[in-house]
Amino acid sequence: MIETSMKSTSPSDDGEERAAGAVLFREEGGRRLYLLLRHQQGGHWGFAKGRVEAGEGVYDAAMREIREETGIDRVELVGGVSVTSRYPIRREGRALRKTVTYFAARAGRETVELSHEHTDARWLPIEEAVRVLTHAESRRVLVSVVAALLKNNGA
C-alpha cells in the first residue's frame, strides 16, 4: 500500500526532514531505462526528489517534484512500489534525520527539461545506473525499486 498521508513542515520540530520523489523509468528496445539527475550542488547523481511542503502529502510532493525537476508531467505511479530512505543530514548547522519516500514511476515521455537544480540527465539501464549513482543509499533505493517492480509482475 502506498502511504500518501504523511504531511510535513520541513524540517519538523522532531528533527526530521521529510521528502518525496521518484525512481522514473521508461521502456526502450525491450529494456527498462532509469532516469538519473546530476545535482548542481555537489555534482552528485540521484533521482527527482524534494522536501514535502506544509500541508502536502508524500504522493503530491513526489508528483510536484517530478514536474519541477524534469518537466515530465505524465507519469504512472506503479501501485504498491515505494521505497523509504533514511539518513542523517545537516541543515543550517542543525543535525537532522532525512526521510525520503521514493515511488516507482513510469514516464510518459523521454524528453527531460532540467530545473535550475540540475546540470544533466541520463536515461540508463540498471547496470549503468548503479555504477553512475554517487551514493550507496541511492544504489540501494534503485535496486530495491527494481526488485519490487519484478515482484509486482514486471510492472
N, C-alpha and C positions, 0 to 999 in steps of 0.2 A: 504494500500500500504506500502511496506517495503522501508524505506529510506536507500539507500545504498551509497549515495554520500558524506556524511559528511567526510571531510578529516581533519587531525589534526597533529599538532606537540604538544604533551602533555608535560607539561601544556601550554596552548596557552597564547598569550600576553594579552588576555582579562580576565585572571584569571580563565579559565575553563579548567579542565582536562577531556578529552573525553575517554570513554572506551566502550567496547562491549563484549558481552558474550552470554550465552545461558542457558535457563532452559531446560536441557536434560531430556528426558523421554523415557521409553520403556514399552511394554506390557508384562505382565506375568500372566498367570492363569486368564485371563479376567479382570485384573485390571491394572491401569497405575501406574508405579513407577517413581519417580523423583530422579535425581542424585544430592546429596549434597556432597560438598568437605569441609574438615576441613583444614583451612589455618594454615600453620606452624607459621606464625607471628600472634600472638594474640589468636590462637586456635579457632577462630570463624568458624561457619558453613555457607557456602554460595554456590554460583554457579561458574562455569567456566567463568572467565572474565579477562580482562586486558586492558591496555592502547591501544588506536588507535595510530599506528606508523605513522610517517611522510609519506604523500602520499598514505595512506591506507584508504579505506572506512570502515564503520562500519560492513558491511557484511563480508568483507575479514578479518577484525580484529577478528570478532566472530569465524569464521571458524578456523583461526590460533590458537586462544586461546583454543578452544575445543581440537584441536590436541595436542597442547603443554601441556595442563594441565591434560588431561585424556587419551591421546593416542588413542582416538576414532577418526578414520579418515573417517568413513562412517556415515554421518548424513543426515537427510532430514529436511530442514527448512520448517516449516509449513507456507505456504504463508499467508500473512496478519496478522500474530500473532507476535507482538513485544510489549514490554513494556519499557517505559523510566523511569529511576530512577534518581533523582537529590538530592544531599545532600552536605553539607559543609565538607571539609577536610583540613588538614594542611600538607604541604609538605615542608620540609626544612625551617620551621618557617614561611611559607607564607600561608595565608588563600586563599583557592581555592574553586570553585564550581565543583563538580564532576558530570558529566552526563554520565550515562551508558545506552546503548541500549541493551536490552536482547531479543533474539529471542527464539521462541519455536522450539526445535529441537528433532526429533525422532532419537534415537541412533540405529545404525546398529548392535551393539553388547553389551553384558553385561559387559565384562571384561574391567576394568579400569587400566591404567598404570599411576600411580601418578607421577606428576612432583616433583621437589625438593621444590616447594612452598606449598605442601600439605602433610598431615600426614595420612589422612584417606578419604575413600569414601564410601557412602552408597546409595543404591537404596531403596527408601522408598515410601509407599503410602502417599497420600496427608495429611491425618490426622496426621501421624507421622512426616512427613517432616515439617509441620507447627510448631509442638512442638520443633523439633530439631534446626531449623534455629535460629541463635543467634539474629539477628537484626530485628526489626519490619518492616523496609523497605524491607528486603528480603522476609518476610512473605507476605507483600503487593504485591510484584512482583510475587511471586508464585501463590497467589490467583487470581491475575489479568490474568496471563497466563492461568490458569485452566479455568477461566470463558470465556476467548477468545476462547480457544480450544472447549469448549462446544458450544459456539455460532457459531463456524465455523464447525458445523455438526459433532462434536466429533473428528474431525481431527484425 
